[in-house]
Amino acid sequence: MDSIQKFIKSDINELKKENLYRRLRIVENQRGSIIVDNRKIINFNSNDYLGLASDKEVIKNTLKKFHEISQCSSRLVGGNNTSILKLEEGLSKHRRTESSLVYTTGYSAVLGVISALADRNTTIFSDELNHASIIDGCRLSNAKVKIFRHNDLEHLLEKLKDTKGKNILVTEGIFSIEGDMSNLKSICNLAKQFGVFVIVDDAHGDFVFGKNGSGTPSQLNVNNLVDIHISSLSKGLGCFGGYVACSNLVREYLINKSKQFIFTSALPTHLCISALSAIGIAKNGILQKKLFTNVKMFHNGLRKLGFDIGNTCSQIIPIHIGSESIAIKFATALIKKGIFVHPMRFPTVKKGDALLRISLSASHRKEHLIYTLDELEHMGQKYKVI
Ligand SMILES: Cc1ncc(COP(=O)(O)O)c(C=O)c1O
């Protein structure tokens, strides 16, 4: 066995010993439901918050204009069809920015923006709970990274005091695991006092928070303080892809400098059509109301039962457990009861801070939520979580 294979084997054994080993589960998606082990189960693992991923109208509109799987080239080389440009127009209108730029995923959008704008002469101020894509973007940029405690203004101020050179602050809008909201108004105001450029990754607040889903900065009335919005099309919008909403100048720069934009194939046209169609539905605000009825009921139910769900204010609900092995057992037992919830473990969260992450959707039915709360109560008692 060569040294790399030896290393891989020993690392995998270590992951298994620490209950951190991950495996790919086979599922079958059927229009909003999910089949696991030949059984239809209630899915709390999808970020399809508005239930648009299986919307009949979106699918019909997409299929009507589905002529090609992919253009199989980058946008700079292979050209730009009208759908991708229309989608960008729709997205900048939605985020109320001058323009926007579509990437093939939210992950590459985050990497593409941070690594294009920051370099070794830049300092990035980053919330400690920021998503892996932000952490990787910071690393790739070679910038100096100053991590501030989650949503902690005093700590941020301490870090900002000796700012020099180019500075960027980056935070999520709605945090992807804890489901809480960034203290964005105060954070942006503080950053601006020090002349810091602000980037908000609003992957989980987009199309969910704000008037008609216009996003977290819009809900908090700080659009004028955010320099770049980054988001995913594969969460609230139920589609696929990522985008950046920004000024014309930033877009021009990214087209010329962002490697994750330049050196990859364009988002396929049919996915642009899906997104355009879904935006029309998401913007009427009806699905958000349905979602928040579910959110309120589930938050209240879980808190009443005594679960620790932290400071979530959103459709993302962490059930804090701690032990990795109990989180795995808990989630496995839930699957047997027809409830699909994932045990989040290191490196998604800190070691010893395992949790079950529940994603609520507008498409969850009330009876399913009541059944899930009942089962969570039984399991919570069995595993001494409540
Ligand atoms: C905060 C945040 N940013 C970016 C991404 C990446 O988005 P995508 O799934 O479109 O790559 C995610 C994905 O979960 C996320 O949670």
The ligand as an SDF file (V2000), in Angstrom:
LIG
                    3D

 16 16  0  0  0  0  0  0  0  0999 V2000
  -24.4610   29.9630    3.7900 C   0  0  0  0  0  0  0  0  0  0  0  0
  -24.2750   29.1600    2.5520 C   0  0  0  0  0  0  0  0  0  0  0  0
  -23.6210   29.7060    1.5250 N   0  0  0  0  0  0  0  0  0  0  0  0
  -23.4390   29.0370    0.3780 C   0  0  0  0  0  0  0  0  0  0  0  0
  -23.9050   27.7500    0.2170 C   0  0  0  0  0  0  0  0  0  0  0  0
  -23.6730   27.0250   -1.0560 C   0  0  0  0  0  0  0  0  0  0  0  0
  -24.8190   27.0540   -1.8770 O   0  0  0  0  0  0  0  0  0  0  0  0
  -25.0350   25.9810   -3.0090 P   0  0  0  0  0  0  0  0  0  0  0  0
  -25.7090   24.8170   -2.3800 O   0  0  0  0  0  0  0  0  0  0  0  0
  -25.8690   26.6810   -4.0410 O   0  0  0  0  0  0  0  0  0  0  0  0
  -23.6860   25.6370   -3.5270 O   0  0  0  0  0  0  0  0  0  0  0  0
  -24.5720   27.1390    1.2620 C   0  0  0  0  0  0  0  0  0  0  0  0
  -25.0730   25.7620    1.0990 C   0  0  0  0  0  0  0  0  0  0  0  0
  -25.5920   25.1220    1.9510 O   0  0  0  0  0  0  0  0  0  0  0  0
  -24.7640   27.8560    2.4620 C   0  0  0  0  0  0  0  0  0  0  0  0
  -25.3870   27.2940    3.5110 O   0  0  0  0  0  0  0  0  0  0  0  0
  1  2  1  0
  2  3  1  0
  2 15  2  0
  3  4  2  0
  4  5  1  0
  5  6  1  0
  5 12  2  0
  6  7  1  0
  7  8  1  0
  8  9  2  0
  8 10  1  0
  8 11  1  0
 12 13  1  0
 12 15  1  0
 13 14  2  0
 15 16  1  0
M  END
$$$$
